[in-house]
């Protein structure tokens, strides 16, 4: 366990029933440590965003779409079968944390836990992707998705 991190009942509840399905598609959300708005800083958000591109994530999962908000991340990822969900998220967090550290951000960057939702076969992947990408609009940050620089989707 990381120094200063506690394993609270809420953290354990997030892991309860977590199951990694090879080629499964998951909506994942993780927050900045203490919900600090680290990614309101353009340079820090740029550094983190570069790590979410396909070549950076490829060994553990395919990141179908993602959006980086000022204090959290949402992504839709498909496991490649070689790693489990926790390992894939750990890799994403680790790479982006290192990039943020190089941009001058104090550690830790991310909270210890993450939330996930496994998409069922009947759930609309594109609809879920649109929901993720529209987060900056719902948060009132921009009026149109194209005005927000910190997102991407494989369908573009």
N, C-alpha and C positions, 0 to 999 in steps of 0.2 A: 504494500500500500504506500502511496506517496505521502511524504511528510506533510502534515497539516490537513490531510484529507481524512474524512471519517466515512465509515461505511454505515450510513444511517438506514433505518427501516425503509425509508423512501427509495434509497439507492438500491437496496435489495429487491424491492418490489418491481423496479424497472427491469431487473434481470429475470424475474420469475416467469417461467414459461417461455423464455426466449429460445427459439429454435432456428438454426441456420439451414436453409434449404438450398442445395446446389442449384444455380440458375434462378433462384427465387428473387423477386423484386421487392425492395423494401423502401419505404419512406422513412428517412432518418432525420432527426433533429438533434442538434447539440448546441449548447449555449456557451458564450464566452464565460470565463471564470468570473464569478460574482456578478454576472450579467453586465459587465463593463462594456460600454459602446466602443470597443477597440477599433471596429471596422468603419467607424465614422471618419477615421483618419484615412484619407485617400491612398497614401503610400502603403500603409499597413494592409488595407483591403486589396490593393493591387498585388502585393507580395503573397498574401494568402490565396487569392484567386488563381494565380499562376499554378499553384500546386493542385488545383482541382481539375486541371485539364487532363484529357484521356491518357497521355503518356505518363503522367505522374501517378495515376491511380491504377493503371492497367494490371499490375501484378496481383491485386487483391479483389478487384471488382470493376465493373463498368459503371461509371457515373453517367446515367442517362440524362439527368438534368440537375441543376443546383442553383441556389441563390444564396448569396452572403448578405445578411442583414447587418445593421450596425452592432448588434450584440448576439447574433446567433446564425446558424447555418441550417438550411434545409436541402436535402438531396434525395434523389430517387436513384437507387443503385441496384444493380443486378450482380449477384455473386457469381464468380466464374467457376465455382466448385472447388477451387484449390484452398480457399480460406473460409473461415466462418465469419459471420456478421461482425462480431466484436473485433476480430483481427482486422477486418477491412476498415471499420470506423477508426480503430486505433492508428492504422497506417495513415489515413486521411488527416486525422488530428495531429499526428507526429510531424508529418511533412509540412503542414501549414504552420505549426508552432515554430519549427526551425526557421521557416521563411519570415515569420513575424519577428522572431528574435533578431534576425539579420537586419530587419527594418527598424530595430530599436525598441520593440515592445517588451515590457517586463513579463516574466513568466509567473504563473502559468497562463497560457492563452485560453485554454478550454476548460470547462467544468469536467469533472471526472466521468460523469454519466452521459448517456444519450437515450433518446426515446426512439422506438422503431415501431413501424406498422408493416406487417407482411401483407402485400397485396394478394388478394385471392384471384384465382383465374378469371372470375367474372368482373373484377374491378377494371375500370377504364384507365389504362396506363397513361394515355395522352391527356385525359381529363385531370388526372392527378398531377401530371407534369405542368399543365396550365395553372392549376391551383398553386403549385410551388412557385412558379415564375411570377405569378401575380401578387406575391407577398408585399413587395414595395408599394404597390398601388393600394392594397388594403391598409397598409400602415400609414398611408398619407405622405409617403416620401416623394413619390412622383405621380403624375397623372397617366402616363403611358409606360409600358414596360421598356420600350426602346430608349427611354430617358435614363434608365438605371443601368450602370455599367457592370455590376457584379453578379452576373448570371450567365448560364449557357445551357444548351440542350443539344443532344446528338442529332435532332431532327432538323437543325438549321443547315 
